[in-house]
Amino acid sequence: MRMENENNASQIITDSNQQQTSEEFIKQIYSWFEQFRMWGPSAEYVTSSLFSLLGMQQGCTVFDLGCGCGANTLVLAKAGATVYAMDVYEPGLELLHTYAKQEGVDDRITTQCLSMDAISEIAEQCGKADIIWSEGAIYNVGFENGLTLWRQLLKEKGWVVVSETCWLTDAPPEEAKAFWDASYPHVRSIYECVQVGEKCGYKCRGTFILPSSAWEAYSAPQRPMIEKHRALHRENKESEFSAEFLEGAAEEIRIFDKYMDAFGYVFFLFRLL
C-alpha cells in the first residue's frame, strides 16, 4: 500500500458516512507510513546511480515531486543537488527536515507543501528545474498527465526521472492483473510508457527496473507491524488500524511476493526535446 496523494486518495462521495470512511482510511494511510523511513519501494544506490548518469553539475536544481518523508530527497542532496521537495502531506515534510538536519544536508533542501500538479504555484515559488524527480508517485496525477504538466517546469533540455509501475511480461497473471485493475488500472508495458513519454515531447535516454530487493526493503518493516496489529484485533484490543486496512497492506505484499517477475517499478530517464 503505497503512500497516496491525499487529493487523489479521496474519491467524490456524496454519502456522508462514505465520506467519513474515506477520510478515516486516508488518516490510517498517513499514520501507517509515519512509522517507517521508506514510503515506497526504493533503493539509495539506484537513486544515486541514476542521478550520476545525468552528468549534472553540483548545485543543479531538482524538484522532487511527491517526496513523502524525503528518502530520495536526501540522496539527491547528498549527491550535490539543490532540491525543492514537494508533497501535500505537511507532517512528512516535517520529518524530512528532521532527517536532513541529521544527515547534514538541510541547507540544500527547501520543502513546499504543494501538489505535484500545482504547476502555477510551483513555478511561482520555485522557478524552473534542471531535473524533475519523482519515485513511485506520478500515478497520483497519471503518467501522461504528469509528464505533460511538468514540461512547463523544466529548463531547456531538462530531465524527468520518474518511476512507474509497469508490466514486465506480455501475459500478466490474472490475479496480479485483477489486483492492479482495482487499485491502478493504468499499468502499461515499458515500451508503452516510452511511447507516452515521446508523445509528451521527451526523448527516453534509458530505463531501469527497480530490483526486487528494493521491494523487500520496503515491505520488510511492514510485515511485523501487520502481524502486531492483527494480533490486537484477534485479542479484541484497540488498534488504530482497521482489519480491512491491514488486509489491504498484507495483500499488496502477498501479490508482489507471488508475482515479482510480472510487474515492478521502472525508472524512465526522459529528456525534454
Phi, psi and omega per residue, in radians:
M1 nan 1.707 -3.085
R2 -1.288 2.705 3.079
M3 -1.078 2.210 -3.120
E4 -1.646 2.667 2.933
N5 -1.284 2.184 -3.033
E6 -1.023 -0.635 -3.100
N7 -1.133 -0.461 -3.082
N8 -1.838 -0.294 3.099
A9 -1.228 -0.542 3.101
S10 -1.429 2.232 3.048
Q11 -1.693 2.862 3.118
I12 -1.321 1.896 -3.071
I13 -2.180 2.230 -3.083
T14 -1.550 -0.567 -3.129
D15 -1.273 2.274 -3.044
S16 -1.136 -0.652 3.124
N17 -1.153 -0.693 3.091
Q18 -1.135 -0.683 3.124
Q19 -1.097 -0.736 3.110
Q20 -1.087 -0.745 3.116
T21 -1.068 -0.737 3.118
S22 -1.075 -0.777 -3.139
E23 -1.130 -0.674 3.108
E24 -1.132 -0.665 3.131
F25 -1.153 -0.735 3.109
I26 -1.070 -0.739 3.118
K27 -1.055 -0.697 3.107
Q28 -1.126 -0.677 3.114
I29 -1.017 -0.861 -3.113
Y30 -1.134 -0.762 3.138
S31 -1.078 -0.659 -3.127
W32 -1.101 -0.874 -3.026
F33 -1.323 -0.341 3.085
E34 -1.137 -0.257 3.113
Q35 -1.361 -0.253 -2.969
F36 -2.168 2.698 3.054
R37 -1.405 -0.434 -3.085
M38 -1.893 2.078 -3.098
W39 -1.792 0.135 3.075
G40 -2.995 2.832 3.114
P41 -1.031 2.255 -3.079
S42 -2.873 2.934 3.081
A43 -2.654 2.229 -3.082
E44 -1.010 -0.725 -3.091
Y45 -1.182 -0.515 3.092
V46 -1.205 -0.831 3.130
T47 -1.030 -0.837 -3.093
S48 -1.179 -0.663 -3.138
S49 -1.178 -0.752 3.129
L50 -1.155 -0.672 3.101
F51 -1.079 -0.740 -3.118
S52 -1.141 -0.522 3.137
L53 -1.110 -0.434 -3.094
L54 -1.301 -0.325 3.095
G55 1.134 0.612 -3.110
M56 -1.463 2.700 3.118
Q57 -1.330 2.741 3.028
Q58 -1.009 2.427 3.118
G59 1.504 0.041 3.095
C60 -1.037 2.669 -3.059
T61 -1.605 2.180 3.126
V62 -2.120 2.295 2.951
F63 -1.733 1.999 3.067
D64 -1.672 1.771 -3.016
L65 -1.664 2.262 -3.035
G66 1.234 0.846 -2.954
C67 -1.352 -0.263 -3.085
G68 1.092 -2.247 3.115
C69 -1.631 0.156 2.916
G70 1.538 0.440 3.117
A71 -1.002 -0.751 -3.139
N72 -1.380 -0.563 3.096
T73 -0.985 -0.774 -3.111
L74 -1.093 -0.702 3.131
V75 -1.105 -0.773 -3.125
L76 -1.134 -0.717 3.128
A77 -1.148 -0.720 3.126
K78 -1.157 -0.416 3.100
A79 -1.424 -0.075 3.056
G80 1.902 0.035 -3.133
A81 -1.415 2.693 2.924
T82 -1.658 2.008 -2.920
V83 -1.979 2.280 2.925
Y84 -1.771 1.933 -3.075
A85 -1.732 2.178 -3.027
M86 -2.236 2.386 3.098
D87 -2.799 2.782 3.131
V88 -1.517 -0.132 -3.045
Y89 -1.818 1.788 -3.049
E90 -1.040 -0.743 3.116
P91 -1.038 -0.565 3.074
G92 -1.129 -0.688 3.106
L93 -1.177 -0.605 3.083
E94 -1.144 -0.683 3.055
L95 -1.080 -0.710 3.115
L96 -1.032 -0.744 3.095
H97 -0.996 -0.768 3.141
T98 -1.089 -0.834 -3.126
Y99 -1.124 -0.682 -3.114
A100 -1.114 -0.664 3.096
K101 -1.165 -0.701 3.121
Q102 -1.106 -0.606 -3.110
E103 -1.545 -0.131 3.125
G104 1.311 0.465 -3.136
V105 -2.163 0.319 -3.090
D106 -1.108 -0.396 3.133
D107 -1.341 -0.159 -3.132
R108 -1.811 -0.003 -3.027
I109 -2.154 2.281 3.007
T110 -2.103 2.240 -3.136
T111 -1.777 2.562 3.074
Q112 -2.410 2.245 3.098
C113 -1.473 1.443 -3.068
L114 -2.412 2.566 3.026
S115 -1.317 2.623 -3.096
M116 -1.193 -0.188 3.075
D117 -1.852 0.189 3.095
A118 -1.500 1.174 -2.950
I119 -1.068 -0.809 -3.110
S120 -1.085 -0.777 -3.127
E121 -1.154 -0.714 3.129
I122 -1.113 -0.806 -3.132
A123 -1.087 -0.703 -3.117
E124 -1.177 -0.709 -3.034
Q125 -1.580 -0.413 -3.005
C126 -2.196 -0.193 -3.121
G127 1.374 -2.417 -3.140
K128 -2.117 2.767 -3.029
A129 -1.997 2.634 2.929
D130 -1.300 -0.598 -3.098
I131 -2.439 2.348 2.889
I132 -1.823 2.206 -3.096
W133 -2.060 2.321 3.116
S134 -2.688 1.906 -3.122
E135 -1.794 2.054 3.035
G136 1.105 0.510 -3.058
A137 -2.309 -0.293 -3.031
I138 -1.120 -0.366 3.128
Y139 -1.030 -0.380 -3.137
N140 -1.112 -0.530 3.123
V141 -1.998 -0.087 -3.107
G142 1.666 2.403 -3.049
F143 -1.055 -0.945 -3.118
E144 -1.163 -0.730 -3.139
N145 -1.103 -0.754 3.127
G146 -1.085 -0.837 3.140
L147 -1.069 -0.645 3.119
T148 -1.171 -0.831 -3.125
L149 -1.115 -0.723 -3.006
W150 -1.233 -0.305 3.053
R151 -0.917 -0.632 -3.071
Q152 -1.210 -0.270 -3.066
L153 -1.773 0.003 -3.052
L154 -1.743 2.530 2.956
K155 -1.279 2.987 3.133
E156 -1.004 2.337 -3.126
K157 1.043 0.504 3.138
G158 -1.267 2.928 -3.083
W159 -1.951 2.574 2.857
V160 -2.104 2.101 3.032
V161 -1.957 2.017 -2.977
V162 -2.448 2.486 3.036
S163 -1.943 2.498 -3.070
E164 -2.495 2.528 3.052
T165 -1.158 2.254 -3.125
C166 -2.354 2.654 2.940
W167 -1.315 2.370 3.113
L168 -1.843 0.190 3.135
T169 -2.476 2.690 3.091
D170 -1.397 -0.230 -3.115
A171 -2.289 1.376 -3.119
P172 -1.058 2.412 3.071
P173 -1.026 2.517 -3.047
E174 -1.027 -0.718 -3.108
E175 -1.144 -0.732 3.113
A176 -1.149 -0.718 3.134
K177 -1.121 -0.708 3.117
A178 -1.109 -0.685 3.113
F179 -1.057 -0.855 -3.100
W180 -1.288 -0.561 3.084
D181 -1.066 -0.558 -3.131
A182 -1.379 -0.558 -3.038
S183 -1.867 -0.561 -3.130
Y184 -2.734 1.497 -2.993
P185 -1.320 0.142 -3.065
H186 -1.853 0.421 3.125
V187 -1.165 2.264 -3.114
R188 -2.052 3.037 2.966
S189 -1.413 2.915 3.096
I190 -1.053 -0.791 -3.128
Y191 -1.041 -0.753 -3.139
E192 -1.108 -0.661 3.111
C193 -1.176 -0.669 3.069
V194 -1.061 -0.754 3.122
Q195 -1.075 -0.722 3.107
V196 -1.066 -0.786 3.134
G197 -1.049 -0.724 -3.137
E198 -1.222 -0.599 3.049
K199 -1.083 -0.569 -3.107
C200 -1.473 0.011 3.056
G201 1.743 0.439 3.128
Y202 -2.086 2.836 2.934
K203 -1.960 2.228 3.125
C204 -1.406 2.074 -3.111
R205 -1.728 -0.050 3.100
G206 2.950 2.759 3.045
T207 -2.345 2.723 3.141
F208 -2.635 2.214 3.118
I209 -1.496 2.166 3.105
L210 -1.107 2.213 -3.079
P211 -1.173 2.716 -3.118
S212 -1.071 -0.445 3.125
S213 -1.075 -0.534 3.113
A214 -1.219 -0.639 3.079
W215 -1.183 -0.657 3.126
E216 -1.184 -0.667 3.105
A217 -1.108 -0.566 3.100
Y218 -1.275 -0.736 -3.051
S219 -1.490 -0.439 -3.047
A220 -0.954 -0.851 -3.137
P221 -1.243 -0.306 3.137
Q222 -1.376 -0.546 -3.053
R223 -0.989 -0.898 -3.139
P224 -1.167 -0.528 3.125
M225 -1.215 -0.656 3.073
I226 -1.070 -0.814 -3.126
E227 -1.147 -0.656 3.120
K228 -1.043 -0.799 -3.090
H229 -1.387 -0.485 2.984
R230 -1.073 -0.711 3.127
A231 -1.100 -0.667 3.103
L232 -1.073 -0.704 3.107
H233 -1.155 -0.737 -3.134
R234 -1.091 -0.564 -3.126
E235 -1.592 0.143 -3.131
N236 1.005 0.605 3.079
K237 -1.774 2.827 -3.051
E238 -1.291 2.366 3.023
S239 -2.362 2.465 3.128
E240 -1.331 -0.112 -3.121
F241 -2.016 2.281 -3.115
S242 -1.236 2.791 3.089
A243 -1.056 -0.665 -3.138
E244 -1.132 -0.703 3.118
F245 -1.099 -0.800 -3.111
L246 -1.109 -0.676 3.113
E247 -1.149 -0.639 3.099
G248 -1.123 -0.750 3.115
A249 -1.120 -0.736 -3.136
A250 -1.182 -0.633 -3.122
E251 -1.160 -0.696 3.096
E252 -1.037 -0.778 3.132
I253 -1.122 -0.744 -3.128
R254 -1.085 -0.763 -3.116
I255 -1.099 -0.744 3.137
F256 -1.194 -0.752 3.122
D257 -0.966 -0.687 -3.055
K258 -1.410 -0.583 -2.993
Y259 -2.168 0.599 -3.065
M260 -1.109 -0.304 3.092
D261 -1.522 -0.133 -3.040
A262 -1.712 -0.478 -3.131
F263 -2.605 2.873 3.101
G264 3.123 3.041 3.030
Y265 -1.392 2.366 3.084
V266 -2.155 2.281 3.057
F267 -1.504 2.421 3.065
F268 -2.109 2.255 3.081
L269 -1.805 1.687 -3.093
F270 -1.765 2.367 3.052
R271 -2.037 2.331 -3.119
L272 -1.143 2.267 3.133
L273 -1.336 nan nan
